[in-house]
Amino acid sequence: MNREFWRGKRVFLTGHTGFKGGWLALWLADMGAEVHGYALTPPTEPNLFSVANLQDRLVGSTIADIRDATALTQAMQAAKPDIVLHLAAQPLVRYSYVAPVETYAVNVMGTVNLLEAVRQTPSVKAVVNVTTDKCYENREWVWPYRENEAMGGFDPYSSSKACSELVTAAYRRSYLEPAGVHLASGRAGNVIGGGDWALDRLVPDFLRALDAGQTLAIRSPLATRPWQHVLEPLAGYLMLAERLFTEGLDFAEAWNFGPEEADAKPVQWIVEYLCSQVPDAAWQCDAAPQPHEANMLKLDSSKAKAQLGWRPRWSLQTALGMTLAWHQAWKQGSDMAAVSAQQIQAYEAAAIQA
């Protein structure tokens, strides 16, 4: 991480009112970047955007829909960004079964709208489109997926993100590379951290049940996922964006930012670890029928380690501990902007020591 690179950089960040986007906005602002956000209103109540007073840290914040191509282009052109980071998305697998048209409109046409806006904004030099580990055609094998594996997806969410990757590749070759704009995609694992109140995510569901004095119902205890703290992939996106800006074409491709393979754990391991750390927490299996979700998923981040110098800094236990500590601080009424900044500083210190 090169903090000095980001000082004074104009950044257009979509999805800044969400969980990952909120943490990224905090980090960028802390490094001195001029952050212009574009997103819908925060998706939950409470939410990181409000709790951490993010509005006060941004140069601009446009509340609008990524599906509104005109509003998006106007906001980007007004911001005159050097770098665009695209995190706005419909991010939930189970919700995608309920709302497939919305999912495809946001995740596929939202990507098209963003890249069209980039084409009409001459100031932009580098773009990172954040997709997901679920963009791969899941074969339920034990090996981690590499960036050259086939795109796919059983459910609407996963396939919409695979489509976003295909859109990214087409726009890179057809339009942006010839124009000297460097475009890459980032694929992360299952992120955890303080400030996530989304439904149908394991750790937020655990904390909700804990706060309500209820027993957490788990639908797929044996499903294995690449768990990581939210700051891990965000560091990867930032490093990638810097290299796109400074070195260009060699980095304009897809990149995995996943945890070490040992931290790809079953859901049951996560909830049992959390229960061991928190008095009176409990869980049980949910026997109700469930829509299909992948059982085995791992990411191979060898390329990011070798070519970007990125690697995970926090173990899964540390990530879970940081998440619990953030949540406890929030319950105690702490200054969550300060708490979040302290966790970012702790992550950076771990990077220096590693």
N, C-alpha and C positions, 0 to 999 in steps of 0.2 A: 504494500500500500504506500503510495506516494502522496502524502497529504498536500504537499506544496503544489502538485499538479492541479489539484481541484480548486485551489484558492482563486476566486474570481471567475471560474468557468461558469458559463451560462448553461444550465441543464434543464431540459424539458422532461418531466417525470410523469408518466401516466400511472394512475392507480395509487396516488399519494395518500388517499384517505383509507386505504386498506392496511392489512397487517404488514406484509413485506414492504409495500410502498411507503408506509409510515416510518418504519425503521430506516429505510434507505434515505428518506427525506431528512430525518434527524441526523444521520451520519454525514450526508453531503453538506448540510447547513453547518454542522460542527467543524467541517474542514474549510469553510469559507466559500463554498459554491453558492451561486445565485440560482436558487431552485424555483422553477415555475411548475406548479402541479396542475394536472388535469384529471378529474375523476368525478364519479357520482358522489352524492352525499355518503358519509360513512355507513357501511353496510350493517352495523350492529350498534346496540346501545347496552353497555358502554362501548367505547372504541378508542384505539390508540391515538387517532388524530385529535380527539377532544381531550383525552386524559393527559396527553403530553403537551397540550397547547401548541400543536404544530403550526397552526395558522400564523402565530407570531414569528415563526422561524423562516417563513417562505417569502420570497420576493413577490410571487403571485400565486393565486390559487383559483383556478377556474372549475366551477362545479357544472359539469356537462357530461354528455354521453359520448363514449367512443364511437357509437354508431352514427353520430351526427357529424358527417364528414365536413360540412361547412364550418361548424363551430370549432371543430378540432383544428382545421387548417388555419382559421383566423387566430386562434389562441397560440399556435406554434409560430406563425409568422410574427405576431406581436412580441413574443418572447425572444426571437432571434437567437435560438440556442446554438451552442457549439456541439452539444452532445444530447442525444435523445435516448432515454431509458424507458422501455415499454413494459409496464407491469399490469396495466388494467386488464381484467379478465373476469369471466365467470369461472371460479376456481374449484367448484365442488363436483365430485363424481356423482353422488346420489341425487343432487339437485338437477343434474343434467338429464337424468331419466325423466324427471317431471317437466322440465322446460328445455327440450332439445333445440327448438327453433331459436330461443334466446341465446342458448349456449353457442350455437354455430354463428349467429349474427354477431355476438360480442367477440368471440375468439378468432373467427376467421375473417369476417368483413371488418371487424375492428382493426385487425392487423393490416388489411388492405387500405383502410382509411388512413391509418397512421403512416404507412409508407408512401401513400399518395401525398399526404401533407408534407412529408420530408422532401419529396421531389419538388415541391413548390416553395421550399424554404431554403434559400441559398446558403445561409449561415451554417447549416448542419454539416459536420464532418464525420461523425461516428454515431452509430445506432446499435443498441443491444435490445433484441426482442427476447423477453423472458418467457419460456414455455414451461416444460415439465418433464420429469422422468417418465411420465406415463405416455409420452408421444411414441414410444417404441411399440412395435408389434409384439405383444407379450406372449412368449412361448412357454412360460412357467418353468424355465430351466434355472439351474443354480448359479450360472455364470453371470457376472455383471454385464450390463449392456454398454457397448461402445458407440461412439458417435456415428460410425458407418453402418450400424444396424438398420434394418428396414423400419420405416414409420408405419404406424397402424393404430389400433385402438378398438376395444370391444364396445365400450360405452360412448355416448355422445361427447362427454368431456374429453376423454383421451383422444378420440379421433379428431375432435376439433383442434386440439393442440398439435396433432400430427399434420393437419391441414395448414395450420399457421406456420409450421416449419417449411412446408412445401411452398407456401406463398413467399416466405422469407428467401428461400433459395432462388425462386424465379425472379423476384424483384432485384435481388443482388446481381444476378447475371444480366438481366435485361435492361435495368435502368441505373441502379446506384453505382455499381462498379465502373461503368463507362463515365459516370459523372464525377468520379473521385470521392464518392461517399462510401464509407466502409461499414458494412452491416454484418452483425454476428447474432447468433442465438445462444441462450444460456439455459441449460436443463439441470434443475436441482432436484434434490430428494424431498422427503417429507419434512418440512421445516417446523420447528417448535420455538417457543420463546414467549416472553411476557407480552401482553397486549393483544392476544388473539382470542376473540370471543366468538368465532365462527361456529356454526352448527355442524355436526357430523365430522368433527375433527377430534382425534383421540384425547389429546391433552386438554383442550378447552372443555370437552365433555366431562373429563375427570374433574376439573376444577369447578365446573358448574354443579356437578353432583355433590362434591365435597362441601361447597358453600351452602347448598340446600339441605345438607344432612341426609342425602339419598345414596343408595347403592348404585354404582355405575353399571349399566348394561352394555356388554361388549358383544358385537355381532360376529367378529371374525378373529378369535383369539390367536389363531395360528398363522394369520397373514403376516408376511415378513416385508418390512419396508426399510428404505435407507434413511434413517432418522438423523437430523442434524439441526443445530441451532440456526436461527434465521440469519445471524451475522456471517455464517460460513459462506453460503452462496452469494450474499450481498458483496462480500469482499471479492469474490470471483468476478461478479459483474463489473465492479469498479476497476479491478485490474485489467479486465478485458477491454473495457471502454477506453482506458488510458492507452493501451497498446494499439487499439484501432486508430486512435487519434494521432499517436506519435509515429507509428510504424506502418499502419495501414493494411494492405491487402493480405499479408501473410496470416493475419488473425481474423479475417472476415470469413468465418465458417462456424460450425456448431461446436459447442463445448459443454461437457458434463462437469458439474460441481457437486459431487456426492461425498458422503462420509467414508471413512475407512471401512473396509468390508466387514470387519468385526462389529461395527455399529449398525449393521443391517440386522435388526432384531424383530422377533415376532411381537405382535400386539400384546400378548400375555406377559412377555418379559417387561414391557414398559409399564403396564398397570401394576404388576407385582412390585416393581422397583418403586414406583410412586407411592404405593400403599405402605411400603417399608419406611418411607421417609415422612409420612404424614399420619398422625394418630387418628384412629376411627375411620379411616378410608376403607372402602370395600368394593368388590366388583362381582358380577355374575354374568353368565352367558345369556344373550338375548336369543330366545328360541324361535322368534317370529321369522317367517320367510324374508329373505333379503335379495335385492337385485345383485347381479354379478359384479364382483370386483376382483381384480387380479390377486392371486395368492402369494406369488414370489416376485420380488422386484429389487434389483440392485443396480448400481451405477459404477462404471469403470471411469475413474477420473485421471487416468495415467497421462493423458495428453495435457490437461491443465497443469499437472504437477511438472511435467517435463518442459513444456514450452512457455508457460506463464509464471512458473515458480509458485503457484498457488498450492496449498494443501490444507486439510482440516487442522484447526488449532485446538479445539475443545473436544474432549471425549463426550460420549453420550451421557454419562453420569454428570459431567460438568454442565452440559446443556440443560439437562432436566433440573439440576440444582439452581441454575440461573433463572429458569422459568418459574420455579416455585418461589424463589426469593423476590422476583419482580412482582408476582401476584400478591405475596404477603405484604410487600411494601405498599402496593395499591390499596389493599384492604385497610391498612393503617393510616391512610390519608397522606402519604408522602408526596413530595414533589416528583412526579413521574418523569418529567423532562430531565431532571437531574439524575434520577435513578437510571434512566435509559442511557444517558451520557456516561455515567460511571461504568455501566456494563460494556459500552462500546470501547471505553478506555481500557478496561480489563482485557477485552479481546485483543486490542492492538498490542497491549503489553505482552500478552501470551505469544503473539506473532513475532515480536522482537526477540523473545527469549527462546523460541523454538529453534 
